[in-house]
Amino acid sequence: YQLTALHLPHLTLVVSPLLALMKDQLEFLASKGIKAASIDSTLKGNEAQTVMAGVRDGDIKILMVSVERFKNERFRQFIESVPVSMLVVDEAHCISEWGHNFRPDYLKLPIYQQQLGIPLVLLLTATATAEVKQDMADKFNIKQQHIIQTGFYRANLDINIEAVATNAKQQRLLEVIEQRQKQTDNSGIVYVTLQKTAEQVSNYLCSQGLNASAYHAGLADETRQSIQRQFMNSELDVVIATIAFGMGIDKSDIRFVIHYDLPKSIENYSQEIGRAGRDGSKAYCTTLANLDGLNTLENFVYAQTPELSSIDCVIEDIRLQVSNGLWEMQLYGLSTVSNIKQLTLKTLLVQLELMGVLTAKYSYFAEFKIKLLLPQEQIIDRFNPTRQAFLEQLFRFVAFKKVWGVLDFQGLINTHQIDRSKVIAALEYLAAQQL
């Protein structure tokens, strides 16, 4: 998609599921002198405004976002105002319910493509089964002759499974790692199912003199980034990780991948061992297997399946809370009340959308903070009388303190019957004009 983007007249919009993936690709593009950027949660201050200005000016050719960004009302207003030549979906198996990294919001990408009138779409994945591939093609109306598939057989991977009793696992893991490190001096990954197992195994390996660290979703963002950076720079020999250590790992000389616990699925397994030996040299993939972990894996599967009574609870909430055809919800609260995990609840809501029961309007901000860069009178004087009246109404509902003011959105909308999107468009325009 990077080469194609350079030959297209307008923006190429790339949807990527992970921040780490975006950062890796942006570094690569920067090294080739290609103007690319992302709009993501790590941007500070006016950085997002700077990126948007670069896209509007045609200076930025590739923009990377997460799929959740489409629900952000500011982003939607912005992306609808610029021409887009191509939509690229990276790790596209997330689109399919059959995919192992299923992300419910990915199901709405075909709708976003239609709404934004994007003429070209490109789906990319390395781990789609036949069922997932067909599901992805169907959702975007991609014809059979436009599906290109290469093989995934990797002759340099040595794959083996060892039967090991639970109480002998740590000792055997140590032996396997030491054996691999004698054969090669390079690093490796040990995959586990649970966060606490990652910590326990890491502590054990460190006590045996290995340069190892645990990595899982329970660690602070900075800690995870630091561990990943050390591993990529070959400062860490072994990372003991849950699947949180995943798609952003593109290190060519990983010499071994060991599954301390059984992988969650064949797709997960193929993706995890696929991180080994990307330089083409020999790499070793070992699974230390027994049946003790099956209950844990089954619990993961069943936890993703809501009870009918829980689904009923969500539908009842919609029925009781609807006002003027609108239903406002907060994910955390509804998840708690219905006893459905947040990711599963998102999936349920997307399914209701696809069935035509409801339409997601937007995730809106509870608070808009405004700082004026010129005196209020000078800003208003720049516009024609109609817009002056509109801005005067708007500013009347901003409670300014010393520097920043908070907009009373509800008060403004209720008093003047103004459409919310019109207010946001006006604020975006003032920001773009450096006012």
Number of C-alpha atoms within 10 A of each C-alpha: 16 15 8 9 18 15 9 13 13 19 23 27 22 24 25 19 23 16 17 17 18 24 15 13 16 20 14 13 16 12 10 9 9 19 18 23 24 23 18 15 11 9 12 9 7 10 12 18 17 12 19 22 14 17 23 17 10 16 14 20 23 26 22 25 21 20 22 15 17 20 15 15 18 19 16 15 16 14 16 12 11 16 17 22 18 24 24 21 25 21 20 26 26 24 25 23 17 16 21 19 16 17 21 22 20 23 22 17 18 16 14 16 17 11 10 16 14 16 11 12 17 15 21 14 13 16 19 22 15 8 11 20 21 16 19 23 16 12 15 16 10 15 10 10 6 9 11 7 10 6 6 10 8 13 10 15 21 15 13 11 12 11 11 17 14 15 8 9 18 18 11 16 21 16 12 16 22 13 11 18 16 10 10 13 11 16 25 27 26 26 27 23 21 14 19 14 18 22 17 13 23 23 16 15 20 13 11 10 8 17 15 25 22 23 24 21 13 10 12 10 9 9 12 18 14 12 18 21 13 15 22 18 10 15 14 19 20 25 24 27 27 23 18 14 20 16 16 17 16 15 16 14 21 28 25 27 27 24 23 26 24 20 21 18 11 11 15 17 15 14 16 23 23 20 22 29 23 18 13 13 14 18 24 19 22 19 22 21 19 16 12 12 14 13 10 13 17 11 10 13 11 10 13 15 12 16 14 8 11 16 16 12 17 19 14 11 16 16 11 9 13 11 10 6 7 13 16 12 12 8 13 12 11 17 18 11 12 19 17 23 18 16 15 17 24 17 19 17 19 21 16 15 15 14 10 9 10 16 14 13 12 12 16 12 10 9 10 14 12 17 14 15 12 11 9 13 10 10 15 18 11 10 12 9 11 8 14 16 12 15 18 13 14 20 18 12 18 19 13 16 9 6 9 13 17 16 20 18 18 12 12 20 15 10 10 11 10 14 11 14 12 11 17 15 15 15 18 16 12 14 16 13 8 11 15
